[in-house]
Amino acid sequence: MRTFLHTADGVSIDSVYDPGTVVNDASAPPARDLVFVVAHGFTGDVDRPHVRRVAAALARHGAVVTFSFRGHGASGGRSTVGDREVLDLDAAVGWARGFGHAHVATVGFSMGGSVVLRHAALRRGVDAVVSVSSPARWYYRGTAPMRRLHWLVTRPEGRLVGRYGLRTRIHHRDWDPVPLSPTEAVPRIAPAPLLIVHGDQDGYFPLDHPRMLASAAGDTAELWLEHGMGHAEHAAPDDLLARIGDWAAFRAG
């Protein structure tokens, strides 16, 4: 099922619901009880192959809602690179609950990973949170990919590349105020269980980012450092997605 949702600030969000393909056994919670809401990374959208692959993997564990953040794909508005995207995720979570699922797990990648953390801290009401390849702090420029991303976001010529080359429309205004950082958000997520996943070959954010998040979250969070994994959806192997699905299915109930 596909529709356009409307956020609290009036942006239309292209969204897809998949009822899932899981076959339950006695050791697993009923599929109808769990829905995953997937928050993609920057420059992704609901139709990108890597987003569809994530959705297909999680659909073996429950229903799945995918959507395009503002400024991405067919959604309206312009990207604020993780700030007002919390409203997009909140609209998708509300839609997911409308299908009658008792439990909602949010799963975010990179920019989406920071959004699921902030959403769980600010809006609350989700039953499990999985953040993959998220930054721990804003304005990080310590790697070449992040320096290129800052050029894309902050320079007029970069935003043109984003619009016409990457199908991503980026807002020209700076954050004002600066949103709550992921590290500031994670202590507020409890009692919802939190899983932080990061590759040890991530070219965007080195391992001090997930370790900082896990330290700030305390005992309520699990940290998986994945050997040989790079950054976000493109780098997440099928077996990792299966483990994330298993983790959420048992923690969200």
Residue pairs with C-beta under 8 A, 6 or more apart in sequence:
1 16
1 17
2 14
2 15
2 16
2 17
3 15
3 17
3 95
4 12
4 13
4 14
4 15
4 75
5 12
5 13
5 15
5 67
5 91
5 92
5 95
6 12
6 13
6 91
7 13
7 70
7 84
7 87
7 88
7 90
7 91
8 87
8 90
8 91
9 84
9 87
11 70
11 75
11 76
11 77
11 84
11 87
11 88
12 75
12 76
12 77
13 67
13 68
13 69
13 70
13 75
13 76
13 88
13 91
13 92
14 45
14 46
14 67
14 68
14 73
14 74
14 75
15 46
15 65
15 66
15 67
15 68
15 91
15 92
15 95
16 46
16 55
16 65
16 66
16 67
17 63
17 64
17 65
17 95
17 96
17 99
18 55
18 59
18 63
18 64
18 65
18 66
19 63
19 99
20 31
20 59
20 60
20 61
20 62
20 63
20 64
21 59
21 60
22 28
22 31
22 59
22 60
22 61
22 62
24 30
24 31
28 249
29 103
29 249
29 250
29 252
29 253
31 61
31 62
31 63
32 63
32 100
32 101
33 62
33 101
33 102
33 103
33 253
34 61
34 62
34 63
34 101
34 102
34 103
34 104
34 105
34 248
34 249
34 252
34 253
35 62
35 63
35 64
35 65
35 96
35 97
35 99
35 101
35 103
35 104
35 105
36 58
36 61
36 62
36 63
36 64
36 65
36 104
36 105
36 106
36 107
36 245
36 248
37 64
37 65
37 67
37 89
37 92
37 93
37 96
37 104
37 105
37 106
37 107
37 126
38 51
38 54
38 55
38 58
38 64
38 65
38 66
38 67
38 107
38 108
38 109
38 112
39 67
39 69
39 85
39 89
39 106
39 107
39 108
39 109
39 111
39 112
39 113
39 115
39 116
40 46
40 48
40 51
40 66
40 68
40 69
40 72
40 108
40 109
40 111
40 112
40 233
41 109
41 110
41 111
41 112
41 113
41 133
41 232
41 233
42 79
42 81
42 82
42 110
42 111
42 149
42 168
43 72
43 162
43 166
43 167
43 168
44 50
44 51
44 68
44 69
44 72
44 109
44 112
44 233
45 51
45 68
45 69
45 72
45 73
45 74
45 75
45 167
46 66
46 67
46 68
46 73
46 74
47 68
47 73
48 73
50 233
50 234
51 66
51 233
52 66
53 233
53 238
53 241
54 66
54 107
54 109
54 233
54 236
54 241
55 64
55 66
57 238
57 241
57 242
57 245
58 64
58 107
58 241
58 244
58 245
58 248
60 242
60 245
61 245
61 246
61 248
61 249
62 101
62 105
62 245
62 248
62 249
63 96
63 99
63 101
65 92
65 93
65 95
65 96
67 75
67 88
67 91
67 92
68 74
68 75
69 75
69 79
69 85
69 88
69 111
69 112
69 115
70 76
70 77
70 78
70 79
70 80
70 84
70 85
70 88
71 77
71 78
71 79
71 80
71 168
71 169
71 170
71 171
72 79
72 167
72 168
72 169
73 167
75 88
77 169
78 169
78 170
78 171
79 85
79 162
79 168
79 169
79 170
79 171
80 171
80 175
81 111
81 153
81 170
81 171
82 111
82 114
82 115
82 118
82 179
83 175
83 179
85 111
85 112
85 115
86 115
86 118
86 119
86 122
86 123
86 179
88 115
89 106
89 108
89 112
89 115
89 116
89 119
90 119
90 123
93 104
93 106
93 119
93 123
93 125
93 126
96 104
97 104
103 127
103 128
103 252
103 253
104 125
104 126
104 127
104 252
105 126
105 127
105 128
105 129
105 130
105 248
105 251
105 252
106 116
106 119
106 120
106 126
106 128
106 129
106 130
107 116
107 130
107 132
107 244
107 248
108 114
108 115
108 116
108 117
108 130
108 131
108 132
108 134
109 132
109 133
109 232
109 233
109 236
110 132
110 133
110 134
110 135
110 204
110 231
110 232
110 233
113 131
113 132
113 133
113 134
113 135
113 182
113 232
114 131
114 134
114 135
114 182
116 129
116 130
116 131
117 129
117 131
117 134
117 182
117 185
117 186
117 189
117 194
117 213
118 179
118 180
118 182
118 185
119 126
120 126
120 129
120 185
120 188
120 189
120 192
120 194
121 180
121 184
121 185
121 186
121 188
121 189
122 180
122 185
122 188
124 192
126 192
127 192
127 251
127 252
127 253
128 192
128 193
128 194
128 195
128 247
128 248
128 251
128 252
129 189
129 192
129 193
129 194
129 195
130 194
130 195
130 197
130 244
130 247
130 248
131 182
131 194
131 195
131 196
131 197
131 213
132 197
132 198
132 232
132 233
132 236
132 244
133 197
133 198
133 199
133 202
133 204
133 205
133 231
133 232
133 235
134 182
134 196
134 198
134 205
134 209
134 210
134 213
135 182
135 204
135 205
135 209
136 181
136 182
136 183
136 205
136 208
136 209
136 210
136 212
136 213
136 216
137 181
137 182
137 183
137 209
137 212
138 175
138 178
138 179
138 181
139 150
140 146
140 205
140 209
141 147
141 150
142 206
143 203
143 204
143 205
143 206
144 203
145 203
145 204
145 231
146 204
146 205
149 204
151 158
152 158
152 159
152 161
152 162
152 166
152 170
153 159
153 162
153 170
156 172
158 170
159 169
159 170
159 172
162 168
162 169
162 170
163 169
163 170
182 213
183 212
183 213
183 216
184 216
186 194
186 213
186 216
186 217
186 221
187 216
187 217
187 218
189 217
189 220
189 221
190 217
190 218
190 220
191 220
193 220
193 221
193 222
193 251
193 252
194 217
194 220
194 221
194 222
195 221
195 222
195 224
195 244
195 247
195 248
195 251
196 210
196 213
196 214
196 217
196 221
196 222
196 223
196 224
197 210
197 224
197 226
197 240
197 244
198 205
198 207
198 209
198 210
198 223
198 224
198 225
198 226
198 229
199 225
199 226
199 228
199 229
199 230
199 231
199 235
200 207
200 225
200 226
200 227
200 228
200 229
201 228
201 229
201 230
201 235
202 229
202 230
202 231
202 235
203 230
203 231
204 231
204 232
205 231
207 225
210 223
210 225
211 223
213 221
213 223
214 221
214 223
222 247
224 243
226 240
229 235
229 236
229 237
229 240
